[in-house]
Amino acid sequence: MSCTYATVLALLAVLLALSLSLEAESAAVPSSTSSTTDPQGPLRRVFMKEVDASNFFRRRTRRGAKSQDEINAEQRLVLAADERRREFHEEQRNEFENYAEEDNDEQDERTRASTEQWREFHYDGMHPPQEYNRPSV
């Protein structure tokens, strides 16, 4: 019995606190209807007039023809997306080409160094060194 009494007392305390708080008064719907007919501020952008709302779906059905402005806007979006995609792939290709060029240059340098070492090791001093495949100075 005391648990029920404590629960009821707690609920009454919460109800009293909510009814006296300032947030509850600010969240209440005002009694004047003048602000609902002509919304101000950001509500003007969210809500539209009833005539415009009913014409919106009537005008744009699934098979309804698009206006030239809508077609042009969609085409501009598609072209902008294509341009971004083209630039991205061009940048990726340039990065790969730079990587491949650097990798080939490093490989050529390692090959040249190992070839020079092989020639120095195998040179017997009796014949002149071979001039093929050497960088000309």
N, C-alpha and C positions, 0 to 999 in steps of 0.2 A: 504494500500500500504506500509506503514511504517513497519508493522508486517512482511510482506514478505521480505522486504529489510533487516530487522534485522535477520531473520531466515537464509537467504542466507549468510549474513556476518558471522554469528556464525558457519555455516557449513564449510565455507572457512577457518575460524580460526582453527577449529578442524582438517581439512584436512592438513593444513600447519603444525600443531603441530605433527600429526602422521607421516608425511613424514620426519620431521627433527629429530624425536626421535631415540635413539640408539636401542631401542627394536625392532623397525620396521626393521632396517637393520639386526639385528641378527635373526629375524624370517624369513627373505627372504631365498628362496631356492638358494643354490649356483649354479653357472653355470657349474662347473666342474662335470663330470659324473663319475669320478674315485672313489669317496666315495660311490656312490650308488651301484657299483658292488661288493665292498668288505667292508661291514659295520664294524665299529670298536666299541669296548666297549659293552655296553648293547644291542645295536642293533644286535650284532652277535647272542645273545641268543634268540631274539624275532623272527627274520626272518630266514627262512631256504632256501636252494637252491630249484630251481624250480623242479628238478628231485626228490628230497626228498619229496617235498610237493605233487606232483602228485602220488608218490608211497604210501604216507601215507594213503590216502583214498582207494586206490586200495588194499592195504595190509590188512586194518582193515575194512571190510564191516560188516554188521550186523550179517551175518551168517559165517563170516570168522573164521577159527580156531585160537585159541590163542596159542602163543608160550608157551613153558614150563616155561620160565622165568616170563611171565605175569601171568600164573596160580599160580606159586609159590609166586609171590609178592602179588596177591590178597588173597591167602591163609594165608600169614603172616599177612596181614591187618585184616582179619577176626579173626584169632587167637588172635591178640593183642586186638581187640575190645571185644572178649569174655573174655579175661583175665581181662580187665578193668571192664567189667560188673560184673564178678565173685567177684573181689575184692570189688567193690562198695556194692554189696548185702551182702557180708560177713561182711563188716564194719557196714552196717545197722543192720544186725542180731545181731552182737555183742553189738551194742549200745542198741538195744531193750532188749536183754537179761540182760545187766547190769541194765537198767532201771527197768525191771520187778523184778530182784533180790532185788534191793534196795527198791522197792515198797512193795514187800512181807516182807522184813525184818522190814520195818516201821510198816506194818500192824500187824505183829507178836508181835512187841514191844508194840504197842497200846493195842492189845488183852491181852498180859501178864499183862500190867499195870492195865487195867480195871478188869481183873480177880483177881489180888491181892487186889485191892480196894474192890471188892465185898466180898472176903473172910474176910478181916479185918472188914468190916462193919457187916457181918452176923455171925462173930465168937462169940459164947456165953461164952466161957471160960470153959465150962464143959467138952467138948470132945477135944481130941487132934486134931490139924489141919490136914486136909487131905493132904497126901503126893503125891497124884497123880497129874500129870501135872505140877510138879514143877521141875525147873532145879536142877539137882544133883550137889552138890559141892564137 
